[in-house]
Structures are given as structure tokens and as C-alpha cells.
């Protein structure tokens, strides 16, 4: 049971880092912890789909999450959200 909890905590931590870095790449740095975690998981989904479509594999995996593609996916997702909402709000 402790192993499952530690694995979940590691996944959340990796998602947080990927989401936060993706937000910085997209030019949006004012995000909370929960938002960064959600962005990391969404980025992992988008990044995995992109890597499969392009046929490019990631070489850095942490807890089965492709790190570079997750960061890229989060940045793309935030860029699309910024475009739809009319840009960054200050």
C-alpha cells in the first residue's frame, strides 16, 4: 500500500514539473500547483499522441511519463488556450 502511495506521489510530482515547465515555455508562469499538475497530465496525453503521430520517441521517462513530450504537450495546450482566450491576462 505504501508503494502505491509513493508511486502516485511520484506521478503527481512529475506531472507538476512537466506542467510548470510547459507553462513557462508557453509564456504563462502564474499557475497554481493543482493547475500545473493537471497541465502536466494533459500535456502527457497530448505529447504522447503527438509522438505517436510523428513517430518520434522520447528518451526521458519518469514513472512511465514521457517527460519531454509532456512538457511540449503542456506548452502547446497552454498556447492554444491563450490563443482562444485572446492572449495572456496580466
N, C-alpha and C positions, 0 to 999 in steps of 0.2 A: 504494500500500500504506500509506503514511503517512497519507493522507486517511482510509482505512478505520479505522485505529487511532485517529485523533483523533475520528472520529465515534462510535466505540464508547466512548471515554473520556468524551465529552460526554454520551452517553446514560446512562452509569453515574453521572456526576455529577448529572445532572438527576434520575434515579431516587433517588439518595441524598438529595438535598434534599427531594424530594416525600415520601419515606418518613419522613424525620426530622420534617418539619413535620406530617405526618399523625399520627405517634406523639405529638407534643406536643399536638395538638388532642384526641386521644383520652385524654389524661391519662397517657400512658406514655412516659417520657422516657429510660429506661435500656435503650437498644437499641444494639447494636454497628453498625459500618459495613456489614458484609455484610447484617445483618438489615434495616437501613434501605434498602439498595439493593433487596433482594427485596421489601420492603413497597412501595417506590416502583413497581416493575414490576407487582405485584399490584394496587396502587391504580390504576395506569393502566388496567389491564384492567377492574376494577370500575367506575371512573369513566367510562370510555368506554361501557360497557354502560348505565350509568345515564343518561348524557347522551343516548344514542340513544333510550332508552325514554321519557324525559321530553321529548325534543325541544328540549333547551337546549344550545346550542353554547358551547364555551369560546372565549375571546378571547385567551388567552395560550398560545402553543405554543412549546416549545423542543425542537428536534430531533424534530419530529412527535409530541411527547408533550403532551397537554392538561394543563397544569400545575395549574390549579385543580381539575379533576375528578380528577386523580391524587392530590392531597392529600386531597380529600374521600373518595375511594375507599380510600386507606390508613387514614384515620381510622375509616371505617365498618368496615373489615376488622379493625382492632385492637379496636374496641369490641365487635364480635361475638366475637372471641377472648377478650377479658376477660370477657364475659358467660358464655361456655361454660365457661371455666376457673374461674369463681367469683369474679371480681374481680381487682383488682391484688394482686400479691405485693410485699411490701417487703423 
